[in-house]
Amino acid sequence: MTSEKSGRGLIFYFYSGLFIAVSVFFIGAVVLLFYASTQTNQIHLPASTADTPIYMQIASWFDPVFFQYNLALLVFAVGIIPLVTLCYISAMSEEKKRRLQRDLPPAIYLANSGYIQSYLGKIFNIRNYLGSMMTLMFVVIFGCMIILLLKPAPLALPDLTHGNGVDYYKGANFLMLGTYMKSYMDGTGEYLDVLIYTLTAFQFGFLGGYVYFIGLMVRSYFTLDMTPNIFISSSVRMITGSLLALVLSYFFIDPGGLDLGQASGVNEHGKISGVDEILIRSLPVWSFFIGYFPNRGLAFLENIATKALGLARVHEFASPLSDLPGINYNHEILLNREGFDNIENLANANALDLAMRTGFSYSQLVQWISQARLHGYLRNDYHAFVEHTGIVSLDDFIHFCRTIKLRDSSADPVEMITASLKNGKNDFSEKIRILNYLVEANDTVTDTLHPAGNQDNTAASEAIRE
């Protein structure tokens, strides 16, 4: 145990030192560039940039006021990550504890109070966030630098040695050019058009992922579920969204169609008329969309590759979470982050653990898990069953059967449910009877306590108030 604690201490000091070093370097670089931008009007740069410091060259690429504004945006985009995290850790610990006390049944809270206190002490500790927070900060720094600072040099200048931006005329890597690298090798100049497309797609894909992260961080702050997983998943989302937008941009690239006067999809009035041209012109829009929804970009890419290669589509025997009532896209993202990406997985979840790690209430999670369990039994007949009976979860099914038996021991709840389903197209009365037998064999309700079945609720509530 001592060696384990010392190991954790060393990791904490390593991350702390690295965080301080990175922060000092970043702030120092920003201050240096800011100072250089104030001197560009006073210092005449030499005809050749060979003897000019790189930070002076960068500061001279823009108007000083505009460049300083970009630096301020860069600092804000990066600095908001640790600032919001520190505010959450320092201000929301007690609120999270109070919310769990309100949401959890008293007996469950008392039985798991030690585990809950241990988890809260761990999750509201800055050392738990350092590694993931730095990872995200690195990603944001690199992404924002491309958007805000890496200005392309104008090709119309008679002498590019003066340096007025990044000289893309010298070419780029295979990531940005792909098979159009041959155009650069041949010296035709078409690769410059390709660079416009790929750089635009990459930048706006990153921007879409970053905007999604901002919304997720604000939401998690108020729903009390900000964990290190958010920073790691957001880092992966930004990288994935940027690369997906870049890769898909090759699908629409038409180097000869950049000039409206020469584009094949343009009419005599100079207006876009072809679908391909519209897709190219709206490149920033759908790149942002892919960055915001990378899963949909992956699905689109899969469809393209499957059709192009003539591959057979793989059908998975798994049901999406959106099939359950009350689960939308944002709920799916949060549950996926915790490892529950389909209904079959959610049916085996622990409601208490999810209530502590997410912003969902305990009762809502119990309801979803119970719905998932009923869906697992009924499969494709679930929606028809819900529509005709109004029973949406396994708990509802169990309580209905027990209530009918208590009121009339001779009544058959299965017959009553089957009667309500006779108007439907499918007859799955045997499936309902099998479900009833399985429920009677297990005789359990989904991880929740009801006042009728728990005699200690009053005492537990008084203990919590004390």
N, C-alpha and C positions, 0 to 999 in steps of 0.2 A: 504493500500500500504506500509506503514511504517513497519507494522508487517511482511509483506511478505518479504521485503528487509532484515529485521533483521534475519528472519528465514533462508534466503539464506546465509547471512553472517555467521551464526552459523554453517551451513553445510559446508561452505567453510573452516572455521577455523578447524572444526573437521577433514575433509579430509586432510587438510594441515598438521595438527599435526600427524595424523595417517601415512601419507606418510613419513614424516621426521623420525618418530619413527621406521617404518619398514625399511627404508633405512639405518638408523644408526645401527640397529640390524643386518641386512644382511651384511653390510660392516664389522662390528665388528666380526661377526662369520667367515667371509672369512679371515680376517686378523689373527684371532686366529688360524684357521686351517693352514694357510700358515706358521705362526711362528712355530706351532707344527711340521709341516713336516720338518722344518730345524733342529729340535732337535732330530728327531727319530734315527739318526745315532750316536748321542752323549749320549742318555739316554737309558739305558738297561731296557726294560720293565720287570716287575716281572713275575714270572711263572703264577700267577693268575691275571686276569684282574679286579678283584673285586675292587682293590684299585687304579686302573688307571683311570684318567679322560677320559670321553667318547671322547673328541676331540683328545686326544693323541692316543686312540685306532684307531679312524678313520684315522688319519694321518699316522699310521703305516701299514695300509692295502695295501698301494701302494709304489712303488719307489718314493722318494721325488720329483724328477724332473717331473715324470708323474703326480703325485698328484697335483703339483703346476700348471701344464698345464691344468688339469681338472678344477681347481679353476678359472683359467683365462677364460676358455670357459664358465663357469657358470656366471661369472661377465659380460662377453660380451653378453651372451644370454639374461640376464635380463636387463642390462644397456642400450642396444640398443633401448629399448622401450621408456623410458623418453627422451633419447638424440635426437632421430629422431622427437619425438613429439615437443620438445622445438624448434628444428630447423625449423620445419614446421610453428609453431605459430609465430615465430619471423621474418621469412624470406618470407613467401608466402602470407601474407595478401593483400598487394598491387597488387601482380600478379593475385590473384583471382579476385580482383575488376576490373583490366584491362581486364581480359579475359571475364568477364560478360559484360563489356561495348562493347567489340568487337562482342560477340556472340548474344546478345539480340538486337532486332529491337529497334531503338532509342525511338519510342513512348512508347514501353512497358517498357524500362529502366527508362524513365522519370516518367511514371505513377506509378512505383513501387520502386522508388529510396529510399524512406524512409524505406520501408520493407527490401530492399536489404542491406542498411547500418546497420540496426538493426541486421539482421542475421549475417553479417560479423563480427560485433562487438562481438556477442555472440560466434560464432564458433571459432574465433581466440583469445580465452581467456583461460588461463591455468586452471582456476577453472572449466571450462566445461569438462575437461579431467581427473581430479584427480581420481574420483571414478572408472571410467571404466579402467583407466590405472593401478591403483593398483590391481584391480581384475585380469587383465591379468598378471601382474607381479607375483602375488601369484601362479597362475596356472603354469607359466613358472618355477618358483623356485621349486615347488614340482615335476614337470615333469623332469626337468634337474637333480635334485638330485638323482632320481631313475636311470637315465641313466648313470650319471657320477660318483656318489659317492657310491651307495649301491652295493658294490662288494660282491658276495657270498663267504662264507668260503669254502675252499677245504675240501672235506670229507676224503681225504687220510691222513690228518694229524693225528698222533697218539693221540694227546691230543688237543682238540679244546679249552681248557681253555686259551690257549695262545692268542686266538682272532686274526683272520686274515681275517675278513669279517663278513657279516651277516650270522648267523647260521640258514639256512633254514631247517636243519635237525630237528629242533624243531617244524616244521610245519608252516602253514600259515592260512589265514582266508578263509572263504567260497567264497569270491570274486575270489581268485586265484586258489582254488581247486574245487569248485562246488561239484558235486556228488563224486569226487575222494577223498573227505575228509575221506571216509570210508577206503581208502588205508592207510592213516596216522593212523587211529584208529586201524587198523589191524596190523600195523607195517611191511607191505610188502615192503615199499620203492618205490612203483610205483609213489607215489605222487610227488617225486622229479623230475621225468620226466615231469609230468604235470606242475610243477612250471616252468620248463625251457620254455615250450611252452607259458604258459599264461603271464609270465613276459616279454618274448620276444615280444609277440603280443602287450602287453600294451605299452611297451617302443617305439616300432617302429610306433605304431599308433599315439602316442603323437608326435613323430618326424615328421611324415607326416603332421600333423596339424600345427606344428610350422613352417615347411618349407613353407607351403602355406601362413601362416601369414606374413612371411618375404617378400615373393613376393607381397602379397597384400599391405603391408605397403609401399614398394618401389614404387609400381605402383600408389597408392593413393597420395604419396608425389608429384609425377610429374604431375599427372592429377588433383591435387588440390581438392581432395574429401576425405581427411582424417578427419573423424568425430569420436566422441566417440562410435558410433555404430560399428566401425571396431574392437575396442578392446573387446567389449562385444561379438560380433559374433565370433571373433577368439577364445575367451576363451571357449565359448560353443563348437566350432568346435574341439578344442584340447581335451576337456573332452569327447565329443561324439565319436570322432575318436578313442581315446584310449580304451574306454569301448566297442565300437563295435568290434574292432579288438580282444579284449580279449574274448568277448562272442562268436564270430565266430570261434575262435581258438578251442573251445570245439568241434566244428563240425568235426575237422580234427585230434583230439588228438588220438594217439595210443601209450600208454605208452610202450608197448612191442616192438614198432618198432624203438626206438631210437638207439639201437645198430645195426649197419649195418650187423654184423655177424649173428644176430638173427632175423632180420626183414623179414617178409614174402614176401615183395616186392623186395628183393635183389637177384640177381643171384649169381652163383658160383664165379664170378669175383669180387664180392663186389660192384657192381654198382647198382644204384637205377633203378628199372624196373616198379614199380607200380605207378599209378596216385596219390594215397593217399600219398605215400612216397615223391613224388615230391612236392606236396602241403605242406607237413610238412617241407621239407628242404627249401622251398621258403617262409617260414612263415614271415621272416623279410620284404620280398619284398611286398607281398600282404597286410601285416599289414600296411606298409607305404602307400600303395595305398588307403586303406580304411581310414586312417587318413587324406590323402589329399583330397579324395572324399567321405566323410561320407554319402552323400545322396545315392550313389551307394551301399555302404555297407548296408544301411537300406533297399534298394530295394531288395538286395540279401537275407537279413534276412527275409523280408516279404515273398519272394517266398518260402523259406524253410519252414517257419511256416505255410503258407497257404496250401502247399502240404502235410505236415506232419499231420496237423489237419483236412484236408479235408474241409477247409472253402471255401465258394464261394468268388470269387474275386469281390471287389467293384469297379464299373466303375463310375468315376467322369465325370460330364458334364462340363469339363474345358479343355482348349487348352493350351499346354505348350508354353512358350515364344519362344522356339527354332523353332516353326513353322513360325515365321516371318522372312523375309529376313534380313540378316545383324546382327542377334543376335546370339552370340556364348555362350559357357558355362560360361566364365568370365562375360559377360554382364548379364546373368541370375542371377549369384550370387549377383552382385551389385544391380540389380533391386529387387531381393528377399529380400535383406537387407533393402530396403525401403518399403517393404510390398506389392510389386507387383509380385506375383508368377505365374500368368497366363495371357493370352491375354485379357480375359474379365476384369480383374482388371486394366490392363495397359490402356485399352480404356477410363477409367475414370480418368486418372492421370492428374496432372497439370504440364505442361512442365516447367514453370518458377521455381516451387519449386524443381523439380528434377534436373534442371540445376544448382541450387545453392548447392544442397546436394550431387551431384555426379560429376564425371569428364566428363560426356557426354555434348556435345554442345547442345545449345538450338534447333538449326535446326535439329539435329539428333533425339532428343527426340520428336519434333513435327512430324517428319516423322514416327517414331515408333508408336506413339499414333494414328496417322492417319491410319497407316497400321492395327493396332489393331481394330480400329472402322470398317474398311472395312471387316476385317476377321470376326468380330462379326455378320455382316449381311450375309456374304456368307458361313460361316462355312466350311464344307468339300469341297465346290466348289472353295475356295479361290485360291488354287495353280493352278487349271486349268484355272481360270479366268486370273490370272497374266501371265501364260504361253502364252495364245492366244491373250491377249490385250496389255500386257506391262503396264497396270495400276496397281500399287502396293498399293496405299493408297486411302482413301476416298477423300482427298484433290485433288488428281489427277483426280478422277472420277468427282468431282464437277467442276473443272476447264475445263475438257474436255467438259462436257455438256454445260457450259456457253459459251465457245469459239465457239462451233458449232452453238449455238443459235444466237450469235452475228454476225457470218459470214453469216448464212442463217436461217432466222426465220422460214422457212418452213421445215427445216431439222429436223429429229428425231434422236438424239444421241443414244437413246436406240436401234433403228433399226441398226445403224452402229456397235454398240458393239455386238449385237446379231448375225449379219452377220459374224463377226470375230470368233464367237464361234461355227459356224455350223460344222466345221471340227472336233470338239471335240466329245467325246462319250456321254456326258451328255447335255441335252437340259434344260438349266435353264434360258430361256429368260424371263419367268414370274418373276423369282426372281430378275432379273435385272430391270424389269419395276417397281416392288414393291420398290426396293432400290431407284430408281429415284424419286418415289412419296414421300418416307420418307425424302430424301435429300431436295426436294423442300419444304416440310413442315417445316423442321428445318432451311434450308437455312443458314447454318453456315459452316465455315471452321475452322479446328482444330487450335485454339489458336495461330494463327500467322498472321502477317500483310504482305501484298504484296504492292509494290510501286504503282500499278495501283489503288488500293482501298484505299490508305491512302495519303491524301493531305498534312499531317503535317510532313512527314518524313524529308524533307529538313530542316525545322525549328528546328525540334527535334535534328537533327544531329549537326546543328550549336550551339544549346544550350549546348549539351554535350561537344563539342570542347572547348567552353568558360569555 
